[in-house]
């Protein structure tokens, strides 16, 4: 029987840029950062308050992965289009988090707005992945 989700994948185009964004701008912890003999880098991060979830920052590139040149091109195109929304990050204070993350250089697509489920702002990472930052309705 399945008991929980332990890892989720976020596709990125550059590990170093992803590391800077997710660790230095969003404030996530590095869970694992290792390079295998074949050059494959296993980089996982996660929110400090959610140690049971690892977000795999999976670099879209040829070599060392199962992606062909064609698939890499398609993945890059889809990511950069801004239509991929890997998930929702929760916060206790959407307005405060918005101000803090903006000051760290996070690009927001939409400022905090009242929604039927709470307050939501939308931001994107340097690759085009978009995320909801949501303060649930109490």
N, C-alpha and C positions, 0 to 999 in steps of 0.2 A: 504494500500500500504506500502511496506517495505521502510524505509527511510535510514537505516544504519545498520552496524554490530556494536554491542556494546560490546560483549564478545566473546572470542575465548578460547578454552580449550587446555592446554598443559598438558599432562599426565606426572606425576612425581612419583618417588618411595619413597620419603621422603620429607615432608614439610619443615623441618628445613634446610636440604641441599639445597632444591629448593630456599628457602628464601635467604640463603647466596649467592647463585649463581646469581639469578635474581636481587636482590637488591644490594648486596655489590660488585659483580663483573661486572654485566652489567650496574648497576647504575639506575635501574628502581625504580619508586615510588611504595610504598605499597598503594593500593587503599582501600583494606579491608582485615582485618585479624581477624576473630572471630571464636570461638569454640562454637558449639551448644551443647545443653544438652546431646545429644546422642554421643558426642565425635567427630562429624564431624567438620572438620576445613574448613572454606571458606576463601581461600587466593587468592586475586587478586592483580596483579601488572601491570605496564605499563610504556612505555617510558614517560619521563617527558614532552616532547613536544607534546604528543598525549593523553590528558586527557580524551577524549571521548571513548577510547578503553581500556577495562579491559581484561587482560589475566588471565584466571582462572587456577591456578596451582592445578590440581586435582590429589590427591594422590591415586594411585592404591593400594588398600588394601581391605581385607575382613572386613565385619562388618561396619555398618553405610552407606554402599552404596549398590547398586543393583548388585554387582559383586560376582559371585560364586567363590569358590576356583579354579575351572578350568579356569574361565575367567581371574582371577588375574594372574595365572601362565602363560597363553597365552600372556596377556598384558605385563607382565614383560619381557618375552622372546622376544617379538617383539620390545619393547623399547630398550632393551640392545643389540639387533642386529644392531642398528644404521641405520635402514631403514626408520624411521619415520622422516619426515621433515615438521614440523608444519608451517613453513613460512619463509618470507624474511624480514629482518630488513634493513631499509634504512639508509644510512649515507652520509654526504656531503664530507667526506674524508676517504675512505676505508683504505688507507695506514696508516694514523694517528690512526684511530680507532683500526686497527689490532695491532699496536705497544702498544697502551694503554691497550687494553683488554688482550693481551698476558702478559703484566707486572702485571696485576691483577690476572693472573692464569687461564685465559680462554684457553681451548685446541682447537687449530685450526686443522682442517682436511686438509685444503688447504690455502696457503697464497694468498694475493691479486693477481689477474690475470685479464688481459684485456679480456673482452668478447664483443660480438656484442651489448649488452645492457648497458655496462658500465664496472666498475671494481668490481670484486666479490671475497670475501674470504669466506670460510666455516668453521664454528665452531660447537662444540657440547656441550650440557649441561652434567652434571654428570650422567645422566640416559641413554644417547644415542641419544636423540633428536638432529637432525642436523638442522642448520639454515644457510641460505645465508645472508651474510652481503654485501650489494650492494650499490655502488655509481653509480647512474644512469648516462648514457651518456647525456651530455648537448647538 
